[in-house]
Structure formats: C-alpha cells, structure tokens
Amino acid sequence: MSSNTQKSMREVENISTDEMDKLVSDYKARQRALSVVLERFQQEHPHLFSSSMVTRDTVSVVMDHMNRMAPGIEFSEFIALMNPLAMSDNEEWSRMLREVGNLWVNSKFTLNPKVYEITSGLLDQLVHTEIRGVKQTELKLPFTAVKIMLPVDFFPKFKSIILYEHAFVNLGSDGVFCRPSIAMLLSLRSEEAEILLNNTLNEELDIYETKSQHIYKHDEAEDLGAHNIPHLFMNVIMYMTSQDVRRKTITTNPEYNALTRRLEKARGAKREEIKSRRRSLDPGYRIVLGIGVPCISVDNQGGVLTVRTLVSGFWRNQVFGPAKDADGTWIAGKEREHRKLWIQPFWRGPELAPETNPIRVMRNLDESGHAPTVITR
C-alpha cells in the first residue's frame, strides 16, 4: 500500500479536509492503475474469463498475478477489483468469499516465502509472558508474511501458522478508511483445512486497553483449542523483532544436506559435479527462533521457599542510547530511544514443591476489549 493511503484510523479521523481530499484522489488513482493491470491480464488470458461465473481457480490465478505485479495491493482492494467481474446474484462468488481470505494469505506468503520454526523452550516461556503494556505500533513483522512451523508437543492439532501484516482500505462517503490488522492462518495436521483469525489493531492504544480492538472469534478455532493463539503469537512477533533474539538459519532439504556433507570430502571434478547438483536444489531454508532458550527455569534465590510460584514474563520499556554529549554534559530536552526488553518467566521455589498460583492461559479479547481470563489448570 502506498505511503499516502497507509494511515491509521486515528490519523485519518484527525486530518484536514484538504488532506482527506488528497487521500481520496490518491486512492482513486491507485484503483485505476490496478484496474489497468487486471484489464491487461484479462486480454492476455481471455479463456479464464469466458464464463459468466468467477471460479475459484480464476480467482487464485488472478490473485497471484496481481500480487506479483503490484506487491503492495491489499485484500480489500483486490475484492473491489473482482466484484465487477462477479454477478451480484452469483451464489458461487458469495460462497467463495468465505475462503478467498485464506487464498490471499497463502498468495502473499508464496510471493516471498520466509519459514520459521520455534523451539519448545521459547514457546514455553512466551506462553507465560504478559503482553500488557505493548503498543499496537510495536507489532511489526520482519516481512509482509511469514510461516511458522509449530512443534507437535505444543500444538498437536496445528502444523503451521502464517502471520500476515495488512490493512483494510476502503473508500466511503467520509473519505478513505484504513484499518491495520494482523491475520493468522492456521493449518491443521489431520486434514487439508485452514482457519483464519484476524486481529484488528488500533495503533495508538495498549493491546488490552483499547475497546475498538477485536480479535475475530471463530467457533471452530475455539473447539480446537486455538483461543490463546492470537496473544501467544503477538509475543512471538515481539520476540522475532527484538534486539536479543536467538536465531539460526538451517537447511531442511535432506538431499541438499547430504550433498553438503559429501562436498566437505570431495575433490577436483567430483567436487564441481556435487556443487552443480546442489545448486539445482531448493535448500529449504528455515529460521529457527529460540536457539538455546530453555524451558521455564527454577529460582531458589532470596531465602528458603517451600512452595513453587510461577513468575510471569513481560516486556520492559528499556531506555536505550546516550543521554549525554561526548564531553559528558546532559542533553537537555533530548528524547531518549526506548526498546522492548523481554524479561523471561521462571519458576521460583523448589522443583518438587506444590504450586501456589494458577497458570495463566491467555484467551481472546471479547468485543468489549477485556483482558484474558486467568484460569487454574
């Protein structure tokens, strides 16, 4: 999305009439440019549009083309382009709209595939890390869309999740409306099925304080135990973009790895042959998050404890950078930089002692924006 239209709800509500007029003009110009791209594609592939009904295959092909030609296009803009192609009484198009969102998130991911993996130790700690106090503006993915492979011991029902940063952009009677969001597309292990959750962001407010924020509730997700996933992966986003992230890039293609091992011993022409074969393969790069992060540890400091208490982690707003000049004098009025520092959770007390407090399980916010419920396992 262009910088001119990429405005938060609060910014759009408070701008002047002239600024809004420019936003509307830029939005319409952008829609015309996107329409030209689509019209050229229609002319080059008339067979895809010969039927009066828009099929799922047509939508998928058009979607991939538009994302390649205009990488910044938003989902709401794509729907606005496709609506004229679908008859208003086209029941197939109405049914298809329910799954087009899943197709869109997958299309955005395949445009620049970045695959991550999370260690069980990191997940164990992030589940028990408070997200309270984190501003919505601090939830920024390192790429537009990333896929995270999930460990089976933590997620027996889900094999992966795609996180996609986007915005709903619409032109209404009052001007351009833009709502930043993070979509979460879950893939099931047992079948070829996906569940799409969407977290609408109000950029200026605390995640738990805003009443305008709403995490879309999905009945199937609740049934499968996915109620705590949005809050958990907000913590994952915070961790993957933090200063102290522990990560390592690995290759997951067995054939590529086998050739790499053979390359270490090969010499001469044989070595060049192996290198040539390896270049033809996809290494299957994967970024592993949480290398060396242990499961929640035990702390016995501060006296003798006879019970075991879980101390939750949290994100500290840490002051960063110098506040003095090179000569040692204080810089008056200088606003110092702040970064989020992850304070990890831990168990305090003997390992075999009885637990005295409930384990915090983060649930979705309800429509009023209330914080998650604390329950005892």
N, C-alpha and C positions, 0 to 999 in steps of 0.2 A: 504494500500500500504506500502511496506517495506521502511525503512528509506533510504536505498541505492538508491531507484528509486524515492523517493519523493524529487525531485529537481525542483526549479523554472526555468523558461525559461532562465533567466539571468545567473543563476548558471551553467546550462548545457552548455550554449554557451561559457562560460569562463573557463571551466575546461580543464585539460591537456588530451593528447591522452590516457595515461595510465589510468586515472580516467574514461574516457569515455568507454574504453575497459572493465573496471570492471563493469560499469553500464550495458553495453550490456550483459556481461556474467551473471550478477545477474538477469537481465530481462528475459533472455532465460531460466535460471534455474527455475525462478518463473513460467513461462509459462508451462514448463514441469511438474512442481508439480501440477498446476491447471488442466492440461490435465489428469493427473493420477486420480484426484478426479472425473472428469467428466466421464472417462472411467469406473471407478468402479460403478458409478451411472447408466450408460448405461447397464452394466452387470446385475445389480440388478433389473432394470426396462426395460427389452427389449421391452415390449409392447408399450412403449412410442416412440420408435424409429423404429417401424416396417414399417412405411410408408416412402416413398421417400421424402415426403414433411414435413417440420417442421411446426407444427401447433402452434397457439397462446397458447393453453393450455400446450403444451410441453415446450415451451419457459418459460412460467410462473412457471411451476413446477421445471424445471432445474435451473432457476434463484433463486428461494427461497432456493433450496438445496445448490447451490454454495455460496450464501450469508451466510448460516448457517455454512458451513464447512470452508469457507475462508472469514471471515467478512471484510477483507481489500481489497478484489477484486474490481477493478474499472470497470466502464461500458465498456470502450474501450477494456479492457482485456476480458470481457465476450463476446463481439461481435467477437473478434478474435478467441475465442474458438468455438463459434457457427457457424461461417462462413463455416468451412469444412463440417458441418452436413447439410447445406442447399445447394442445387444445384445452380450453378451460374445462371441458367435460371429459377429459382424458383420465379415466379412472386408474389406468396403469401408471401415469405420471404421479398422481396423488399417492398411490401406494409406494412408488419408487422413492418419493421424497423422504420416506422414513429411513431408507438405507443409503441415500446419497451422501449423507454426512459421513458415514463410515468409509465410503469410497473416496471421499475428498481427503480425509486424514491420511489414508494409505497413499493416495497420489502425491500429497505434499511430502510424505516421508521418502518415497522412491525417487523423488526429484534430487535429493541429496542425502542418501541413506547414512545415518550415523547410529550405530548399535552400541548399547551399553550393557553392562552386567553389574549387579550389586552383590557384594558379599553378604553372607548371613550375619556376620558380626556388625556390619554397618546398619543393616535393616533392624537388627535387634535394638540398636541404640536410637535410631531415628523414630521408631515406633513410640519410644518413651521420651521424645524431645518435644517440648512445648513450642508451638508456632506463634503463640500470642506475642504481640508487640512488633511483628514483622509487617511492614507496609506492603501494599499490593505492588507498588512500583519496584520492589526488590525481587519480585518473582519474574526473572528473565531467563529464558532458556538459552543455552550456548548456541543453538541452531534453531531454525524455524520449527523443525520436528525431529524428535529422537525416539528410537525404540529402546526399551529396557527389557532384557530377558530376566525373568523372575525365578528365584530359586524355589524348587518344589517343596522344600521343608517349610517355607513361609507361605507359599501360595500353591496349595495342592490343586486348585481349580483353574488357575490362570497361568498361562505360559509367558505372556509378554504384555507390555503396555506401551502405546505410542503417546507421547506428550506433544501437543501441537499448540503453539502460541499464535493467536489470530485475533481478529476483531470483526464484529458485526457492523457493517457500514450500510446505512440506509438514507435515502432522500425522502424526507417527509414534508408536510406543509410548513413546518417551522424551520426547515433547513436540513443540514447534514447531521446525522446522528451516528456516533461511533461508540461501540462498547467493547473494550478489551476483554479477552477471555483466554482460558487455557482448556483445551479439550483433552480428554483422556480416553483412549480407545483400548479396551481390554480384550484379549484373545483367550478363549477357553482352551484347556488342554484336551478335553474329552471329545470335542467336535469342532467343525469349522464354523464357529459362531463368534460374534463380536458384540461388545456392549460399549456404547458411547456415553460418557459422562462429560458434562460441560460446566466449568467453573467460571462464572462471570465476575470480573474484577472491577472494583471501584478503586482507582489508583491512589486516591488521597487518604484513604482510611485504613485503620488496622483491620486485619483479616477477621477478627472476632467482633469488632465493634460496629462495622457497617451493617445497616439494616437493608440496604439495597442489594447486597450480595446474595446470590442464590446459587447453591450447587444443585443442579438438576437431579431430582430423585428418580431413580429407575427401579421399579419393583423387582425386576429380575436381578439387578445388582444387589439389592437388599437380601433377596433369597439366597444368593451365592456368597454372602458374607463380604461384599465389596463396600460396605458402608464406611469403612475407615480409610479407604484408598485415597480420596482427594487430599486429606490432611497429611497422610504419610508422604505422598509424592510432592506436596509443597515443600516438605522438609528435604526431600531428595533434590529438588531443584535448587534449594538454598545451598545444599552441600556441594553439588557438582559445579556451582559457580563461585564457591568460596575460595579464599586465599590458601587455606590449609588442606585442600582436597588431596586425598591419596588415590592416585590412579595409575594404571598401567595399560598400555595398548598391547593386545595379543592377537595372534592369527588363529582362526578356528577351522580352516580347511585342512583336513588330515593329509591329503595328497601334497598340498603346498608345504606343510610342516615336514613331511617325510623327505621331500626333495631338499629342503633347507638343511636337514641333518646330513644327507648324502653330500651336499655341497661342501660341507666342512672338511671332508676327507678326499674329495675328488681333485684331480689334477689334469692340466692340459686340455685336450679336446673334449674329454668326458665332462669336465667342469663346465665348459661353454655349452655343451648339449643340455646339461641339467638346468643351467641358468635360462636357456631359451625355453625349455618346457615350463619352468616355474613362472616365467613372465606371462604365459598364456592363461594362467590360473588366477581366479579371484582369491586373494589371501583370506578373505572373511575377517577383516579387521574388527575387533571388538574392544571397547574401552571398559576396563574393569574398575569400578569405583569401590573404595573402602579397602584397598590392599593393606593388610596388617591391622585393620581395625578389629579389636577383639569384641566378643560378646560382653554384656554389661559386667563390669568388674566388681570386686568386693573391697570395701574400705573399712579398716578397723581402727583408724586413727581417731584421736580425741577422747580416749578413755575406753573402759570396758563396756561393751554392748551385749545385751542378752537377747535382743531381737534384731530382725533384719528389715531394714527400711529402704525402699526404692527412692532415690533422689533423682527427680526428672531432669533431663537436659533442657537447654533453652538457647536462644540466640541473643548474645550480648552485643549491644551497640557500642563497639570499641572505637575510641578516639585513635586516629592514625595520622602520622605526619608531624613535622616540627611546628611548634608554636613560637619559636624564637628565630631571630635573624642569625646570620653567620657570626656576628660579634657577640651573641648571647643575649641581646635585648628582646623583650617580649614584643610580639607583633600585635599592635592594638587593633581590635576590630576584625581580626582575621578569623574567618570561619573554618575551623579545622575539619579535615576529612574524617568520615566515620565509615567503618566497615563492620559487617556482621561476623562475630566470632562465635563458633559453635562450642558451647560448654556441654560436654558429654554426660549422659546419665550414668549412674552407678549404684550398686547396692552397698549400703552402709550396715555393717554388722557381720556376725559370724555366718558362714556359708550355710550351716545346717540349722540355724535358729529360725523360729517361727516368723512369718511375715506379718507385719502390723498394719500395713496400709493397702488399699486396693490398687490394682494395676490399672493405669489409665488407658482406656480404649477410646480412640477418637472417632466420633460419629460425624455424619454430615451436619452442616448447619441447617436449621429449619428455616422456614420462609421469613421468620422474624429476625434472623441473624443471630440466634442464641448460640452460645458456646456448646461444645460437645458434652455429652453426659459422661460422668465418671461412674463406672460400674465395677463391681468386685467379681473376679473370676473364682 
